[in-house]
Amino acid sequence: METASALVTAAEDVDPRFVVGTQGHVLSSGDWMRTLAVEATVHHLDLVAHLPTALQPAKDGLACVRATLDALLDRSRWTGATGTTHERPPAGYR
C-alpha cells in the first residue's frame, strides 16, 4: 500500500521528464513511476500467489511488469511464451 500510495502521489505531481535520483541510480520520473508500479505489482503477486479468491493486481500493473520483463529478458528464448502470462519466468528459466 505504501508503494502504491507513493506512486499515485508522484504521478499526480511530477513531470515524467523530471530526473530522479534513487538508490544510487538516476532516471526520469516517468521511469521511476514505472519502477514503483512494477514493484507494487510484483509484491501484490507474491502476496496473493496462494490465495485464489484474493483481489488480483490491476491489468495496467501487469502490463507494466510484462513490458519490463520483455525489455530485460529476451522473451524469444522462452519456449512456449504466449505473451499473456509471463509475470514470472517459466520454471527452470535462467
Secondary structure, DSSP 8 states (H G I E B T S, - for coil): -HHHHHHHHHHHH--TTSEEEETTEEEEHHHHHHHHHHHHHHHHHHHHTT-TTS----HHHHHHHHHHHHHHS-GGGSTT--SSS-SS--TT--
